[in-house]
Amino acid sequence: MEELIPVTWINKYHWCPRMVYFEAVMGYRERVTELMEQGKEEHGEEDRREKRRKTLDRRERVLRKWRRLEVASERLRMKGVVDLVVETDKGLCVVETKNAIAGRTYRRGHLYQAVAYAMLAEEVIKKPVKYVELRYLKDGKVFKMRVTEEMRRHVLWTVRKIEEMIEREEMPARRAERLCRVCGYWRICRGL
């Protein structure tokens, strides 16, 4: 059996493929930054708030919830832990929470990470996931999108690209140089 791709690598790949390279090929672990520690605390607070919520987006009544759902699929070649899956009258929705500022729009990597979780959740729950919701804790923005076939294909494309990078052991170019100093791999990467 080949190693399954952690869904978090999909987000990292879209931010900067070198992050995945350092973990998957070189065996490095990202240095835990102060922002990461804050993110864990904020996620814990959000999880506690979520336990009390009875609606999704203050409009849709929640019929059922799965929090911290562990998912894996040999068929999809991915694994991970979904923050939250909510079932309402409109169907299933994967909710991905980020301790970040969205700004004007969501980040592509966050969207594809949420869609990957949706694809995995469908296999476990045996029902289609119709929507993903991205919640940004730092500015309170929420983006809810219908899951499309194009999004699903892009997730599978990303998984293939990650697998090819691992197999070839070729270091990719940097992508997000303006934000390199906040990356946990900056000290390793800057000299390469």
MDAnalysis code that builds the backbone (N, CA, C; Angstrom):
import MDAnalysis as mda
import numpy as np

u = mda.Universe.empty(576, n_residues=192, atom_resindex=np.repeat(np.arange(192), 3), trajectory=True)
u.add_TopologyAttr("name", ["N", "CA", "C"] * 192)
u.add_TopologyAttr("resid", np.arange(1, 193))
u.add_TopologyAttr("resname", ["MET", "GLU", "GLU", "LEU", "ILE", "PRO", "VAL", "THR", "TRP", "ILE", "ASN", "LYS", "TYR", "HIS", "TRP", "CYS", "PRO", "ARG", "MET", "VAL", "TYR", "PHE", "GLU", "ALA", "VAL", "MET", "GLY", "TYR", "ARG", "GLU", "ARG", "VAL", "THR", "GLU", "LEU", "MET", "GLU", "GLN", "GLY", "LYS", "GLU", "GLU", "HIS", "GLY", "GLU", "GLU", "ASP", "ARG", "ARG", "GLU", "LYS", "ARG", "ARG", "LYS", "THR", "LEU", "ASP", "ARG", "ARG", "GLU", "ARG", "VAL", "LEU", "ARG", "LYS", "TRP", "ARG", "ARG", "LEU", "GLU", "VAL", "ALA", "SER", "GLU", "ARG", "LEU", "ARG", "MET", "LYS", "GLY", "VAL", "VAL", "ASP", "LEU", "VAL", "VAL", "GLU", "THR", "ASP", "LYS", "GLY", "LEU", "CYS", "VAL", "VAL", "GLU", "THR", "LYS", "ASN", "ALA", "ILE", "ALA", "GLY", "ARG", "THR", "TYR", "ARG", "ARG", "GLY", "HIS", "LEU", "TYR", "GLN", "ALA", "VAL", "ALA", "TYR", "ALA", "MET", "LEU", "ALA", "GLU", "GLU", "VAL", "ILE", "LYS", "LYS", "PRO", "VAL", "LYS", "TYR", "VAL", "GLU", "LEU", "ARG", "TYR", "LEU", "LYS", "ASP", "GLY", "LYS", "VAL", "PHE", "LYS", "MET", "ARG", "VAL", "THR", "GLU", "GLU", "MET", "ARG", "ARG", "HIS", "VAL", "LEU", "TRP", "THR", "VAL", "ARG", "LYS", "ILE", "GLU", "GLU", "MET", "ILE", "GLU", "ARG", "GLU", "GLU", "MET", "PRO", "ALA", "ARG", "ARG", "ALA", "GLU", "ARG", "LEU", "CYS", "ARG", "VAL", "CYS", "GLY", "TYR", "TRP", "ARG", "ILE", "CYS", "ARG", "GLY", "LEU"])
u.atoms.positions = np.array([
    [0.837, -1.194, 0.000],
    [0.000, 0.000, 0.000],
    [0.877, 1.250, 0.000],
    [0.564, 2.184, -0.887],
    [1.289, 3.452, -0.906],
    [0.824, 4.319, 0.252],
    [1.702, 5.206, 0.672],
    [1.376, 6.132, 1.760],
    [0.284, 7.088, 1.292],
    [-0.727, 7.301, 2.144],
    [-1.797, 8.238, 1.819],
    [-1.325, 9.666, 2.044],
    [-1.819, 10.573, 1.230],
    [-1.441, 11.994, 1.302],
    [-2.283, 12.676, 2.375],
    [-1.642, 13.325, 3.369],
    [-2.424, 14.103, 4.340],
    [-3.116, 15.280, 3.633],
    [-4.375, 15.472, 3.916],
    [-5.139, 16.535, 3.259],
    [-4.516, 17.906, 3.518],
    [-3.891, 18.089, 4.663],
    [-3.254, 19.385, 4.948],
    [-2.182, 19.719, 3.914],
    [-1.600, 18.704, 3.283],
    [-0.599, 18.962, 2.248],
    [-1.206, 19.635, 1.025],
    [-2.490, 19.447, 0.788],
    [-3.140, 20.108, -0.353],
    [-3.120, 21.613, -0.141],
    [-3.462, 22.054, 1.061],
    [-3.388, 23.481, 1.385],
    [-1.940, 23.968, 1.272],
    [-1.014, 23.235, 1.872],
    [0.400, 23.643, 1.840],
    [0.924, 23.704, 0.413],
    [0.554, 22.738, -0.422],
    [1.017, 22.718, -1.808],
    [0.584, 23.984, -2.545],
    [-0.640, 24.427, -2.292],
    [-1.124, 25.637, -2.962],
    [-0.498, 26.898, -2.382],
    [-0.038, 26.844, -1.154],
    [0.663, 27.985, -0.551],
    [2.079, 28.031, -1.098],
    [2.807, 26.906, -0.925],
    [4.170, 26.780, -1.449],
    [4.522, 25.301, -1.487],
    [4.736, 24.726, -2.664],
    [5.009, 23.296, -2.775],
    [6.242, 22.842, -1.990],
    [7.150, 23.769, -1.716],
    [8.346, 23.388, -0.955],
    [8.002, 22.897, 0.448],
    [6.922, 23.390, 1.012],
    [6.526, 22.935, 2.345],
    [6.278, 21.428, 2.324],
    [5.575, 20.962, 1.306],
    [5.293, 19.533, 1.175],
    [6.591, 18.780, 0.893],
    [7.436, 19.335, 0.048],
    [8.716, 18.701, -0.278],
    [9.552, 18.484, 0.988],
    [9.661, 19.515, 1.818],
    [10.473, 19.385, 3.031],
    [9.932, 18.293, 3.959],
    [8.622, 18.169, 4.056],
    [8.030, 17.147, 4.923],
    [8.108, 15.759, 4.299],
    [7.651, 15.642, 3.047],
    [7.496, 14.331, 2.425],
    [8.809, 13.721, 1.952],
    [9.679, 14.538, 1.388],
    [10.914, 14.024, 0.805],
    [12.076, 14.114, 1.787],
    [12.217, 15.259, 2.440],
    [13.364, 15.463, 3.325],
    [13.113, 14.965, 4.751],
    [11.852, 14.765, 5.112],
    [11.536, 14.272, 6.448],
    [11.573, 15.328, 7.537],
    [11.596, 16.600, 7.155],
    [11.597, 17.690, 8.132],
    [10.188, 17.912, 8.675],
    [10.118, 18.456, 9.845],
    [8.852, 18.884, 10.424],
    [8.918, 20.391, 10.588],
    [7.828, 21.029, 10.260],
    [7.768, 22.483, 10.311],
    [7.953, 22.978, 11.742],
    [8.784, 24.000, 11.874],
    [8.994, 24.642, 13.169],
    [7.672, 25.254, 13.612],
    [7.294, 25.008, 14.861],
    [6.034, 25.543, 15.380],
    [6.248, 27.020, 15.697],
    [5.464, 27.861, 15.034],
    [5.584, 29.302, 15.230],
    [4.558, 29.779, 16.249],
    [4.719, 31.014, 16.691],
    [3.772, 31.605, 17.627],
    [2.366, 31.650, 17.027],
    [2.292, 31.942, 15.734],
    [0.989, 31.968, 15.058],
    [0.325, 30.598, 15.076],
    [1.120, 29.545, 14.939],
    [0.564, 28.185, 14.984],
    [0.013, 27.868, 16.370],
    [0.724, 28.283, 17.405],
    [0.262, 28.060, 18.777],
    [-1.053, 28.798, 19.023],
    [-1.115, 30.048, 18.548],
    [-2.351, 30.820, 18.679],
    [-3.492, 30.131, 17.934],
    [-3.175, 29.569, 16.769],
    [-4.179, 28.879, 15.973],
    [-4.769, 27.680, 16.691],
    [-3.924, 26.922, 17.392],
    [-4.416, 25.769, 18.158],
    [-5.372, 26.222, 19.252],
    [-5.021, 27.309, 19.936],
    [-5.888, 27.834, 20.998],
    [-7.221, 28.306, 20.423],
    [-7.164, 29.042, 19.325],
    [-8.385, 29.538, 18.690],
    [-9.263, 28.389, 18.187],
    [-8.627, 27.357, 17.641],
    [-9.388, 26.186, 17.185],
    [-10.108, 25.536, 18.363],
    [-9.435, 25.449, 19.506],
    [-10.062, 24.881, 20.701],
    [-11.267, 25.691, 21.146],
    [-11.126, 27.011, 21.122],
    [-12.243, 27.891, 21.483],
    [-13.403, 27.722, 20.507],
    [-13.092, 27.673, 19.223],
    [-14.136, 27.500, 18.209],
    [-14.829, 26.151, 18.376],
    [-14.074, 25.121, 18.716],
    [-14.660, 23.798, 18.934],
    [-15.644, 23.828, 20.107],
    [-15.284, 24.544, 21.158],
    [-16.189, 24.666, 22.306],
    [-17.466, 25.424, 21.924],
    [-17.343, 26.475, 21.120],
    [-18.522, 27.214, 20.659],
    [-19.394, 26.330, 19.766],
    [-18.731, 25.534, 18.930],
    [-19.456, 24.687, 17.987],
    [-20.309, 23.650, 18.702],
    [-19.878, 23.173, 19.843],
    [-20.654, 22.185, 20.600],
    [-22.032, 22.720, 20.957],
    [-22.137, 24.044, 21.156],
    [-23.409, 24.660, 21.567],
    [-24.294, 25.071, 20.393],
    [-23.740, 25.208, 19.215],
    [-24.516, 25.699, 18.074],
    [-25.570, 24.699, 17.629],
    [-26.735, 25.235, 17.313],
    [-27.859, 24.422, 16.838],
    [-28.206, 24.718, 15.381],
    [-27.523, 25.724, 14.805],
    [-27.788, 26.095, 13.418],
    [-26.468, 26.258, 12.669],
    [-26.566, 26.197, 11.344],
    [-25.438, 26.489, 10.471],
    [-25.722, 27.849, 9.855],
    [-24.822, 28.769, 10.026],
    [-24.987, 30.135, 9.491],
    [-26.208, 30.845, 10.055],
    [-26.642, 30.468, 11.226],
    [-27.797, 31.060, 11.906],
    [-29.105, 30.912, 11.133],
    [-29.087, 30.078, 10.072],
    [-30.296, 29.920, 9.262],
    [-30.742, 28.471, 9.160],
    [-29.807, 27.567, 8.971],
    [-30.158, 26.166, 8.732],
    [-30.075, 25.372, 10.039],
    [-31.151, 24.699, 10.368],
    [-31.177, 23.890, 11.586],
    [-30.288, 22.661, 11.403],
    [-29.425, 22.420, 12.372],
    [-28.513, 21.280, 12.335],
    [-29.254, 20.022, 12.767],
    [-29.205, 19.005, 11.919],
    [-29.825, 17.720, 12.231],
    [-28.820, 16.776, 12.899],
    [-27.562, 16.865, 12.449],
    [-26.512, 16.001, 12.974],
    [-25.154, 16.637, 12.708],
    [-24.165, 16.329, 13.581],
    [-22.807, 16.849, 13.432],
    [-21.792, 15.736, 13.641],
    [-20.686, 15.860, 12.920],
    [-19.511, 15.022, 13.155],
    [-18.346, 15.980, 13.371],
    [-17.773, 15.982, 14.562],
    [-16.626, 16.843, 14.867],
    [-15.374, 15.988, 14.911],
    [-14.288, 16.558, 14.349],
    [-12.988, 15.878, 14.351],
    [-13.109, 14.468, 13.753],
    [-13.733, 14.386, 12.593],
    [-13.990, 13.119, 11.914],
    [-12.719, 12.633, 11.221],
    [-12.210, 11.473, 11.646],
    [-11.030, 10.879, 11.007],
    [-11.462, 10.178, 9.734],
    [-10.766, 10.497, 8.641],
    [-11.140, 9.978, 7.335],
    [-9.897, 9.508, 6.582],
    [-10.072, 8.466, 5.768],
    [-8.976, 7.964, 4.926],
    [-9.591, 7.186, 3.774],
    [-8.920, 7.239, 2.623],
    [-9.411, 6.521, 1.459],
    [-8.244, 6.079, 0.595],
    [-8.150, 4.774, 0.386],
    [-7.140, 4.247, -0.542],
    [-7.501, 4.658, -1.966],
    [-8.795, 4.679, -2.274],
    [-9.243, 5.047, -3.622],
    [-8.840, 6.477, -3.965],
    [-9.038, 7.400, -3.002],
    [-8.693, 8.806, -3.232],
    [-7.230, 9.117, -2.907],
    [-6.559, 8.177, -2.199],
    [-5.148, 8.300, -1.818],
    [-4.911, 9.459, -0.836],
    [-5.896, 9.717, 0.050],
    [-5.797, 10.814, 1.021],
    [-6.256, 10.356, 2.402],
    [-5.830, 11.134, 3.415],
    [-6.272, 10.911, 4.791],
    [-6.271, 12.241, 5.524],
    [-7.017, 12.297, 6.635],
    [-7.023, 13.521, 7.422],
    [-8.080, 13.491, 8.511],
    [-8.235, 14.646, 9.154],
    [-9.243, 14.823, 10.200],
    [-10.055, 16.066, 9.839],
    [-11.346, 15.868, 9.602],
    [-12.236, 16.963, 9.211],
    [-12.638, 17.729, 10.468],
    [-12.512, 19.060, 10.440],
    [-12.928, 19.882, 11.581],
    [-14.376, 19.585, 11.947],
    [-15.266, 19.683, 10.949],
    [-16.694, 19.561, 11.227],
    [-17.459, 19.198, 9.956],
    [-18.383, 18.246, 10.093],
    [-19.356, 17.957, 9.045],
    [-20.714, 18.168, 9.679],
    [-21.566, 18.941, 8.994],
    [-22.895, 19.269, 9.513],
    [-23.938, 18.792, 8.510],
    [-24.968, 18.149, 9.033],
    [-26.102, 17.774, 8.189],
    [-27.279, 18.680, 8.523],
    [-27.834, 19.318, 7.491],
    [-29.020, 20.154, 7.631],
    [-30.066, 19.637, 6.646],
    [-31.206, 20.303, 6.573],
    [-32.233, 19.933, 5.594],
    [-31.718, 20.062, 4.160],
    [-30.726, 20.909, 3.951],
    [-30.170, 21.124, 2.611],
    [-29.091, 20.117, 2.259],
    [-28.687, 19.260, 3.197],
    [-27.659, 18.250, 2.927],
    [-26.449, 18.419, 3.834],
    [-25.360, 17.755, 3.442],
    [-24.129, 17.799, 4.232],
    [-23.250, 18.979, 3.828],
    [-22.575, 19.537, 4.827],
    [-21.648, 20.647, 4.613],
    [-20.395, 20.382, 5.451],
    [-19.219, 20.473, 4.828],
    [-17.948, 20.401, 5.550],
    [-17.568, 21.816, 5.934],
    [-17.264, 22.000, 7.223],
    [-16.860, 23.309, 7.729],
    [-15.384, 23.238, 8.091],
    [-14.592, 24.094, 7.465],
    [-13.158, 24.172, 7.729],
    [-12.878, 25.521, 8.385],
    [-12.300, 25.479, 9.576],
    [-12.027, 26.684, 10.343],
    [-10.556, 27.053, 10.222],
    [-10.286, 28.326, 9.960],
    [-8.913, 28.805, 9.806],
    [-8.670, 29.973, 10.758],
    [-7.563, 29.922, 11.467],
    [-7.164, 31.020, 12.340],
    [-6.361, 32.007, 11.487],
    [-7.056, 32.684, 10.612],
    [-6.413, 33.574, 9.645],
    [-7.375, 34.692, 9.284],
    [-6.842, 35.649, 8.542],
    [-7.654, 36.732, 7.987],
    [-7.934, 36.378, 6.539],
    [-9.190, 36.410, 6.172],
    [-9.553, 36.097, 4.792],
    [-9.252, 37.277, 3.878],
    [-9.489, 38.472, 4.369],
    [-9.387, 39.616, 3.480],
    [-10.592, 39.652, 2.560],
    [-10.358, 39.949, 1.285],
    [-11.470, 40.058, 0.344],
    [-12.069, 38.708, -0.032],
    [-11.253, 37.673, -0.020],
    [-11.749, 36.367, -0.441],
    [-10.995, 35.259, 0.287],
    [-11.414, 34.050, 0.076],
    [-10.776, 32.889, 0.692],
    [-9.489, 32.545, -0.064],
    [-8.650, 31.719, 0.575],
    [-7.443, 31.230, -0.090],
    [-7.767, 29.949, -0.846],
    [-7.190, 29.833, -2.030],
    [-7.414, 28.652, -2.874],
    [-7.088, 27.356, -2.147],
    [-5.952, 27.320, -1.463],
    [-5.544, 26.109, -0.756],
    [-6.547, 25.698, 0.300],
    [-7.132, 26.683, 0.981],
    [-8.148, 26.378, 1.993],
    [-9.375, 25.747, 1.342],
    [-9.783, 26.283, 0.194],
    [-10.939, 25.730, -0.507],
    [-10.687, 24.284, -0.907],
    [-9.539, 24.016, -1.527],
    [-9.269, 22.657, -1.993],
    [-9.052, 21.690, -0.833],
    [-8.533, 22.171, 0.276],
    [-8.427, 21.339, 1.468],
    [-9.828, 20.941, 1.942],
    [-10.742, 21.897, 1.991],
    [-12.117, 21.619, 2.425],
    [-12.815, 20.667, 1.458],
    [-12.597, 20.829, 0.152],
    [-13.214, 19.936, -0.829],
    [-12.642, 18.516, -0.680],
    [-11.348, 18.404, -0.419],
    [-10.746, 17.084, -0.189],
    [-11.394, 16.414, 1.022],
    [-11.596, 17.178, 2.096],
    [-12.282, 16.632, 3.268],
    [-13.714, 16.215, 2.913],
    [-14.369, 16.996, 2.077],
    [-15.736, 16.652, 1.658],
    [-15.747, 15.317, 0.919],
    [-14.793, 15.127, 0.025],
    [-14.706, 13.885, -0.735],
    [-14.480, 12.695, 0.199],
    [-13.636, 12.874, 1.189],
    [-13.363, 11.797, 2.143],
    [-14.566, 11.545, 3.060],
    [-15.204, 12.616, 3.510],
    [-16.364, 12.481, 4.399],
    [-17.487, 11.713, 3.707],
    [-17.650, 11.929, 2.414],
    [-18.683, 11.207, 1.664],
    [-18.477, 9.699, 1.749],
    [-17.239, 9.271, 1.702],
    [-16.966, 7.830, 1.773],
    [-17.303, 7.261, 3.148],
    [-17.064, 8.043, 4.196],
    [-17.320, 7.570, 5.557],
    [-18.810, 7.629, 5.891],
    [-19.447, 8.756, 5.559],
    [-20.848, 8.978, 5.932],
    [-21.817, 8.347, 4.926],
    [-21.338, 8.109, 3.720],
    [-22.155, 7.483, 2.662],
    [-23.294, 8.370, 2.170],
    [-23.042, 9.676, 2.189],
    [-23.986, 10.653, 1.649],
    [-23.166, 11.732, 0.937],
    [-23.732, 12.384, -0.087],
    [-22.975, 13.419, -0.784],
    [-22.832, 14.694, 0.055],
    [-21.656, 15.312, -0.043],
    [-21.432, 16.611, 0.587],
    [-21.687, 17.659, -0.488],
    [-22.662, 18.526, -0.234],
    [-23.058, 19.511, -1.241],
    [-22.297, 20.824, -1.127],
    [-21.883, 21.169, 0.120],
    [-21.265, 22.470, 0.352],
    [-20.014, 22.332, 1.205],
    [-19.143, 23.323, 1.069],
    [-18.058, 23.517, 2.031],
    [-18.172, 24.949, 2.536],
    [-17.784, 25.121, 3.772],
    [-17.818, 26.452, 4.375],
    [-16.451, 26.720, 4.983],
    [-15.877, 27.863, 4.649],
    [-14.605, 28.295, 5.218],
    [-14.890, 29.398, 6.222],
    [-14.461, 29.174, 7.470],
    [-14.640, 30.170, 8.533],
    [-13.274, 30.726, 8.914],
    [-13.128, 32.036, 8.797],
    [-11.878, 32.712, 9.154],
    [-12.072, 33.416, 10.496],
    [-11.371, 32.918, 11.509],
    [-11.582, 33.404, 12.870],
    [-11.070, 34.819, 13.096],
    [-10.000, 35.223, 12.431],
    [-9.389, 36.530, 12.697],
    [-10.248, 37.703, 12.235],
    [-11.001, 37.527, 11.159],
    [-11.855, 38.639, 10.708],
    [-13.336, 38.258, 10.630],
    [-13.668, 37.037, 11.056],
    [-15.062, 36.627, 11.132],
    [-15.739, 36.371, 9.798],
    [-14.972, 36.312, 8.725],
    [-15.590, 36.089, 7.413],
    [-15.889, 34.608, 7.220],
    [-16.988, 34.370, 6.514],
    [-17.438, 33.010, 6.218],
    [-17.752, 32.948, 4.726],
    [-17.243, 31.907, 4.071],
    [-17.503, 31.683, 2.652],
    [-18.104, 30.293, 2.506],
    [-19.291, 30.223, 1.932],
    [-19.949, 28.934, 1.712],
    [-20.085, 28.723, 0.211],
    [-19.601, 27.579, -0.268],
    [-19.614, 27.299, -1.692],
    [-20.144, 25.897, -1.981],
    [-20.851, 25.785, -3.069],
    [-21.311, 24.472, -3.534],
    [-20.086, 23.726, -4.067],
    [-19.973, 22.438, -3.751],
    [-18.876, 21.606, -4.235],
    [-19.187, 21.209, -5.673],
    [-18.256, 21.518, -6.581],
    [-18.443, 21.216, -8.001],
    [-17.526, 20.070, -8.432],
    [-17.851, 19.490, -9.577],
    [-16.991, 18.439, -10.139],
    [-15.623, 18.998, -10.493],
    [-15.573, 20.240, -10.950],
    [-14.293, 20.872, -11.274],
    [-13.411, 20.962, -10.028],
    [-13.984, 21.318, -8.884],
    [-13.225, 21.372, -7.634],
    [-12.696, 19.987, -7.269],
    [-13.539, 18.980, -7.414],
    [-13.131, 17.606, -7.104],
    [-11.969, 17.173, -8.002],
    [-12.057, 17.491, -9.297],
    [-10.972, 17.145, -10.224],
    [-9.682, 17.855, -9.842],
    [-9.803, 19.109, -9.401],
    [-8.600, 19.846, -9.027],
    [-7.933, 19.236, -7.792],
    [-8.718, 18.759, -6.853],
    [-8.150, 18.086, -5.677],
    [-7.358, 16.862, -6.126],
    [-7.933, 16.052, -7.006],
    [-7.239, 14.853, -7.486],
    [-5.991, 15.211, -8.285],
    [-6.044, 16.291, -9.052],
    [-4.867, 16.790, -9.773],
    [-3.765, 17.155, -8.780],
    [-4.141, 17.846, -7.697],
    [-3.166, 18.253, -6.689],
    [-2.528, 17.032, -6.032],
    [-3.328, 16.032, -5.714],
    [-2.790, 14.798, -5.128],
    [-1.775, 14.173, -6.088],
    [-2.101, 14.121, -7.382],
    [-1.150, 13.562, -8.367],
    [0.140, 14.370, -8.410],
    [0.028, 15.696, -8.382],
    [1.221, 16.549, -8.417],
    [2.099, 16.303, -7.185],
    [1.476, 16.162, -6.026],
    [2.231, 15.885, -4.795],
    [2.915, 14.524, -4.907],
    [2.196, 13.521, -5.371],
    [2.787, 12.187, -5.522],
    [3.953, 12.197, -6.505],
    [3.813, 12.933, -7.615],
    [4.902, 13.040, -8.596],
    [6.123, 13.715, -7.983],
    [5.907, 14.781, -7.209],
    [7.017, 15.486, -6.571],
    [7.758, 14.559, -5.610],
    [7.012, 13.777, -4.842],
    [7.620, 12.856, -3.888],
    [8.408, 11.775, -4.631],
    [7.808, 11.229, -5.668],
    [8.457, 10.159, -6.422],
    [9.744, 10.650, -7.088],
    [9.710, 11.832, -7.668],
    [10.878, 12.373, -8.382],
    [11.920, 12.989, -7.450],
    [11.480, 13.336, -6.243],
    [12.367, 13.980, -5.257],
    [13.005, 15.250, -5.820],
    [12.231, 16.000, -6.582],
    [12.702, 17.261, -7.155],
    [12.150, 18.418, -6.345],
    [13.053, 19.307, -5.872],
    [12.611, 20.455, -5.099],
    [11.937, 21.473, -6.020],
    [10.695, 21.837, -5.710],
    [9.999, 22.824, -6.540],
    [10.468, 24.244, -6.236],
    [10.098, 25.156, -7.115],
    [10.401, 26.572, -6.904],
    [9.530, 27.115, -5.772],
    [9.978, 28.221, -5.159],
    [9.164, 28.895, -4.142],
    [7.982, 29.567, -4.830],
    [6.898, 29.725, -4.057],
    [5.719, 30.379, -4.618],
    [5.318, 31.632, -3.871],
    [5.529, 31.669, -2.583],
    [4.967, 32.756, -1.769],
    [6.070, 33.571, -1.097],
    [7.046, 34.027, -1.854],
    [8.221, 34.661, -1.259],
    [7.898, 35.851, -0.363],
    [6.850, 36.570, -0.644],
    [6.530, 37.731, 0.189],
    [6.132, 37.324, 1.608],
    [5.746, 36.064, 1.791],
    [5.334, 35.590, 3.112],
    [6.298, 34.561, 3.696],
    [7.475, 34.427, 3.104],
    [8.413, 33.387, 3.534],
    [8.822, 33.517, 5.004],
    [8.976, 34.714, 5.517],
    [9.477, 34.885, 6.888],
    [8.532, 34.350, 7.961],
    [7.256, 34.179, 7.653],
    [6.329, 33.613, 8.642],
    [6.212, 32.093, 8.507],
    [6.905, 31.514, 7.537],
    [6.855, 30.074, 7.302],
    [7.761, 29.345, 8.295],
    [7.295, 28.200, 8.769],
    [8.086, 27.387, 9.689],
    [9.301, 26.744, 9.038],
    [9.398, 26.787, 7.715],
    [10.549, 26.235, 6.995],
    [11.514, 27.309, 6.511],
    [11.263, 28.552, 6.834],
    [12.046, 29.658, 6.296],
    [13.547, 29.484, 6.528],
    [13.931, 29.066, 7.719],
    [15.368, 28.933, 8.030],
    [16.038, 27.882, 7.165],
    [15.316, 26.854, 6.804],
    [15.862, 25.801, 5.949],
    [15.863, 26.263, 4.499],
    [14.760, 26.834, 4.088],
    [14.492, 27.140, 2.692],
    [15.295, 28.329, 2.163],
    [15.544, 29.319, 2.997],
    [16.136, 30.568, 2.502],
    [17.491, 30.387, 1.851],
    [18.223, 29.373, 2.247],
    [19.539, 29.171, 1.664],
    [19.555, 28.297, 0.425],
    [18.396, 27.816, 0.034],
    [18.332, 26.890, -1.119],
    [17.886, 27.576, -2.384],
])
